[in-house]
C-alpha cells in the first residue's frame, strides 16, 4: 500500500513539474494562393521537416499507425503498463530486449531527446527517462498535439523527418490521400529508417511493409484481398526531389521576410506548373544559351499568378539562377500601344483615322520600319497591328515622349534611361529599359479599362495587409477599349487563330530581346525570349520566337479565353468617313477646317458625350487661331491662356456644358457636350453622338 501511494505521489509530482514541450524548427514553406506547397526549404543542417496538419493527413494512415504502434494510445497517460509488463517478460524469457514497450508518447520523448548507445543498463536507464518525459508531455499536451509531434519528428531515412516530407520524398505528393500500400510503408519505415530505405534496401522495405499489412489485416482494419493487393504494389525505386515550383518567386519571398516560416504567395500552383512545363519543352528549341521568361497577372487585382524564369534554375548555361522576369531589357515595339492610347485619349487620333507611313524625318531622327519597307496611307488600326514605326513616332511627337514616360511612371511602372538622359522619340521604339513583370502590369491595365494595379506577389493576411493594392489611371476607359479592340485584331502567328487574345509583339535593336504580351478578359501573360547576357541572337524576332509561346500558354491554361469588356457607351464606333473631319486623316486637317483664321475645336465634336473618370482632365484638340488660347467652360475661364494644339480642361461635373476656345485676337469656337461619370452612365440614353456618328 505504501509503495502504491509513493508511486502515485511521484506521478503527481512529475506531472505538476512538467516543463513545456521544446519548440521545434520547421522547414520554411512557400505556398500558393490556395495553400498548396510551391517550395519548401531545408533546415540549416540539411534536414527536411515540414509542419504537419492532422486534418490534412490521411485518416486511414493515422488509424494504421496507432493500431500498429500503440493501440491503447488514447487510454494511457504516456506509459502503457500492459506494454511494459509484456516487454519485461520478453526480456526475462529471451535474455534481451525483444520489444521496448514504447508508446507513441515515449517515442516522441526519444525523438525530442535522442538517447546515446550503451549496454543493457544504459538502455534501461534511457527507457526510464523516456517514461518520465512521456508523462510530462501528457501533462502538457493533448493527444492530438502529441500525435502531431510524432508525425513531424519520425525518421524516414536520410535527412527526411515527418510524414509530410516522407510522402513528398517517396511518393511525390502530400499525405492527404494515401493508398493502403503507401500508408503501410510509412508506418513501417520509422522503426528502422536506414535499413528499410526503399531506394537502398527495397527488399527490407517490402518485408517491413508486408509485416504491417499482415498484422493490421489480422486486427480487422481491412480485408485480406485489399491487403494482398497492397502487398504486391511496387516499392518506390528512388527518392524524389522536393517540390520546386516558382523557384525565383520563392527565393524572393524568403529574402524579403527571412524570419517567416510560411509565405503565402498569389501564384496559382496549377498555372505555374503548366507554364514551367511549357518552358521546359520550348527552351531547348530556342538554341544554345537562349532562355525565356513568362509572367501572368490577374487583370482586375494585379496579382501575379505565375512567374517563370527559364526552364531550370540550376541551368548555368542559360543563367538559370537569374530572375529574368525582373531584368531590365529593351522593350522593342511593346510600348507602342501606350503611344496610341494617349493619342486616342487626347483626340489626336481614332482607330479608323488615316495616317501616313512614308519616309520621314523628325529632326535628326529617321525611323524606318522593321522590314525597311513602307505601306503608304494606312489606318491607325493597321499601323498598330502591323507595328509600323513611322506612324508610331509621328503620334509620339504629337503626344510627347516625356508625357508618355510620365504616364507610365505615374502608373507605377517607370521606364529606365541612362543617367542624365531625358525621354526622346526613340523611347517609342524601345529606347528605354523595362522589366517583363512591368510590361505585364501595364498591359493588364489596358485590359482592365485603363486602370493599373500595383503588382501583388503575396496574399493579404491580417489587418495590416487587408487593404487592396493601390490602383492608378493609365488611360481613359474609351482609349483603353480602343486599344484592346485594335490589339484583338492583330494577326496571330502561324498555327494560331486571330481574335482569341489581344496581343502585341516586339523585338529590340540587334535581335537581343523578343517579346509578346497578350491578354483576355481575366489575365495577362507576358513572354520574353533572349540571351540573359544580352548578346544578340540572329533573326530572333518577337512574332516568331515569343508569340507562339504566348498563344500556347493561353491554350494550356484556358479552353476559351475570357471575353474583353464591351465598348463603353461614349466610344466612337464609326468608319473613317463618319468620323469628325479632324479625325479622318492625322496631320492634314488644320488648314481645311480653320475658318477666318480663328480657332476651331477639332475634338470633341459638337454634341458628343464624354465620360470622365475621377478628376482626370479631358483633352481638347484645337486647330488654327492665334496663340495664346483661352478655354472657357460655360463662359468661365478654365485656366490661364496657353499655347499648343492640344489643351486640357476640367469639367465642373456631370451634365451639359458649353466649351469655348478664344484666341488672342478674340475669335472663338464653341461646342456643347454632355459629361457623364462611370456611376451614372447606365442611366443615360444609348446614343452618344448625334446623327450618323452613333452607328458602326
Buried (B, 14 or more C-beta within 10 A) or exposed (E): EEEEEEEEEEBEEBBEEBEEBEEEEBBBBBBBBEEBBBBBBBBEEEBBBBBBBEEEBBEBBBEBBBBBBBEEBEEBBBBBEEBBEBBEEBBEEEEEBEEBBBBBBBBBBBBBEEBEEEEEEEBEEBBEBBBBBBBBBBBEBEBEEBBBBBBBBBBBBBBBBBBBBBBBBBBEEBBBEBBBBBBBBBBBBBBBBEEBBBBBBBEBBBEBBBBBBBBBBEEEBBEEEBBEBBBEBEBBEEBEEBBBBBBBBBBBBBEEEEEEEEBBBBBBBBBBBBBBEBBEEBBEEBEEBBBBBBBBBBBBBBBBBBBBBBBBBEEEEBBBBBBBBBBEBBBBBBBBBBBBBBBBBBBBBBBBBBBBBEEBEBEEEEBEBBEEEBBEEBBBBBBBBBBBBBBBBBBBBBBBBEBBBBBBEEBBBBBEBEEEEEBBBBBBBBBBBBBBBBBBBBBBBBBBBBBBBBBBBBBBEEEEEEEEBEBBBBBBBBBBBBBBBBBBBBEBBEEBEEEBBBBBBBBBEEBBBBBBBBBBBBBBBBBBBBBBEEEBBEEBBBBBBBBBBBBBBBBEBBEEBEEBBEBBBBBBBBEBEBBBBBBBBBBEBBEEBBEEEBBBBBBBBBBBBBBBBEEBEBBBBBBBBBEEBBBBBEEEEBBEEEEEBBBBBEBEEBEEBEBBBBBBEEBBBEBEBBBBEEEEBEEBEEEBBEEEBBEE
